[in-house]
Amino acid sequence: MCRNIKTLFNFDPPVTEEEVRAASLQFVRKISGFNKPSKANEAAFIAAIDDIAAISMGLLTSLETTALPKNREEEAAKARERGLARFGD
């Protein structure tokens, strides 16, 4: 799993299209092995990002939960703490 792809479900405020697109870009980069595709592969790369973003947004908007929404700042602080514990300064 790519560590740069973050959980996007059940946050307040809700996920944005930009966040979903960024996660989709990271996913396509990971599975393709390209950070930036060649001109020959650029159209396929962008189409894959668009498709995955659309499917992901559809998934996120259709999911249901009874849990309270998570706070972005609190979750970011927890992630920083985990990173410090794992990697130090």
C-alpha positions as semicolon CSV with decimal commas, in nm:
position;residue;x (nm);y (nm);z (nm)
1;M;0,000;0,000;0,000
2;C;0,128;0,344;-0,084
3;R;0,185;0,534;0,239
4;N;0,097;0,864;0,072
5;I;-0,263;0,760;0,013
6;K;-0,467;0,866;0,315
7;T;-0,808;0,754;0,436
8;L;-1,065;0,996;0,299
9;F;-1,391;0,865;0,442
10;N;-1,584;1,013;0,736
11;F;-1,410;1,346;0,787
12;D;-1,551;1,683;0,879
13;P;-1,535;1,873;0,652
14;P;-1,601;1,605;0,389
15;V;-1,344;1,503;0,133
16;T;-1,289;1,736;-0,161
17;E;-1,250;1,647;-0,527
18;E;-0,892;1,772;-0,510
19;E;-0,810;1,528;-0,227
20;V;-0,964;1,239;-0,418
21;R;-0,773;1,335;-0,733
22;A;-0,446;1,358;-0,538
23;A;-0,501;1,009;-0,394
24;S;-0,588;0,881;-0,742
25;L;-0,268;1,030;-0,880
26;Q;-0,064;0,858;-0,608
27;F;-0,237;0,527;-0,681
28;V;-0,172;0,550;-1,056
29;R;0,191;0,647;-0,994
30;K;0,235;0,350;-0,762
31;I;0,084;0,084;-0,987
32;S;0,235;0,220;-1,309
33;G;0,581;0,282;-1,170
34;F;0,585;0,627;-1,333
35;N;0,616;0,949;-1,140
36;K;0,557;1,133;-1,465
37;P;0,462;0,936;-1,777
38;S;0,621;0,976;-2,118
39;K;0,429;1,174;-2,381
40;A;0,325;0,841;-2,536
41;N;0,165;0,728;-2,209
42;E;0,036;1,063;-2,082
43;A;-0,320;1,027;-2,215
44;A;-0,363;0,681;-2,062
45;F;-0,212;0,802;-1,734
46;I;-0,450;1,099;-1,709
47;A;-0,750;0,887;-1,814
48;A;-0,667;0,636;-1,538
49;I;-0,646;0,916;-1,279
50;D;-0,982;1,055;-1,393
51;D;-1,149;0,711;-1,386
52;I;-1,014;0,621;-1,043
53;A;-1,108;0,962;-0,902
54;A;-1,465;0,928;-1,030
55;I;-1,503;0,575;-0,894
56;S;-1,346;0,675;-0,561
57;M;-1,574;0,976;-0,521
58;G;-1,874;0,755;-0,598
59;L;-1,762;0,509;-0,332
60;L;-1,699;0,777;-0,071
61;T;-2,036;0,942;-0,125
62;S;-2,224;0,613;-0,106
63;L;-2,060;0,477;0,211
64;E;-2,254;0,504;0,536
65;T;-2,143;0,500;0,898
66;T;-2,284;0,568;1,242
67;A;-1,943;0,682;1,371
68;L;-1,884;1,048;1,439
69;P;-1,681;1,226;1,169
70;K;-1,308;1,251;1,234
71;N;-1,139;1,586;1,276
72;R;-0,867;1,645;1,015
73;E;-0,635;1,835;1,248
74;E;-0,659;1,572;1,521
75;E;-0,592;1,290;1,274
76;A;-0,294;1,481;1,128
77;A;-0,153;1,531;1,479
78;K;-0,192;1,158;1,551
79;A;-0,011;1,076;1,225
80;R;0,275;1,311;1,316
81;E;0,304;1,146;1,659
82;R;0,314;0,800;1,497
83;G;0,581;0,922;1,257
84;L;0,794;1,062;1,537
85;A;0,759;0,740;1,736
86;R;0,853;0,536;1,431
87;F;1,128;0,749;1,277
88;G;1,236;0,990;1,553
89;D;1,326;1,349;1,477
